[in-house]
Amino acid sequence: MSTIKDISIYPVFSFVIFFVFFTIVGIWVLKSKKEDFESVSKLPLEEKND
């Protein structure tokens, strides 16, 4: 791997993408209202009436 030119940029690029993604998701979760998640959290427990 050390023979590939500029290989050291890939781990940095991967970390930046990881950090930005989870920062955006974290901000979205913190800004969301609790009511938005309540209906979604009950979905696995609801019975289907087909």
C-alpha positions, 0 to 999 in steps of 0.5 A: 500500500505504501507504493500507491501515491497519495494513499494516506488521503483515503483514511482521512476522507473516510473519517470526514464522511463518517464524521459529517454524516453522524453529525448531521444525523445527530443534529437532526435527532436533537432538533426533532420533536419527541412526537415525531418518533412516538408513532414510529417507535410503536410500529413493531408492536402494532398488530396488523388487521388485514 
